[in-house]
Amino acid sequence: MVWAIVILAVLALLAIAVVVLYNRFVRLRNRVDNAWAQIEVQLKRRWDLIPNLVETVKGYAAHERQTFQSVTEARAAAQRAQTPAESAQAEGILSQALGRLFAVAEQYPELQADENFRQLQTEIAETENRIAVSRQVYNDTVLTYNTAIQTVPGVLFAGPFGFSKKDFFEVEGEAREAPRVAF
């Protein structure tokens, strides 16, 4: 009889431990999803600013068609990206295209003096900083989540409960730097 009570107590403790572990995984996964949503908010803000920037530069440098087209195509590709890895790659290409657009803009002093252009430059620079902060928060959250599901006891339960590793949001090479904004 005593053995039965001990076995039931052990089983109850194990059940409670599994529920607590499962709930922890859910909380961490939800934090990852929330952090990704914050990145998407900043990326959308960036995407919304780009057409205005392109149109402003076009008014002064209409013959730079290839540059405008590459920015527009990069923006469209970034908007189509579905996963953090795809987004990181697309955003890197977009950052490079924006850098080329700003390089073109530097050739036009009257454009540099345009108040609308300067305001757009400032907003894009601020947005780039927000993206960097959001990316750091997301990557920290992913690190915590991945560590929880890859260490004992989480590794024993994560797979059967459907929890899998999340990708980091890593921007490659020279795209790691925000486009240079000069006045």
Secondary structure as UniProt FT lines:
FT   HELIX           2..60
FT   TURN            62..63
FT   HELIX           65..80
FT   HELIX           84..105
FT   TURN            106..107
FT   HELIX           109..113
FT   HELIX           115..150
FT   TURN            152..153
FT   HELIX           154..161
FT   HELIX           173..176
//
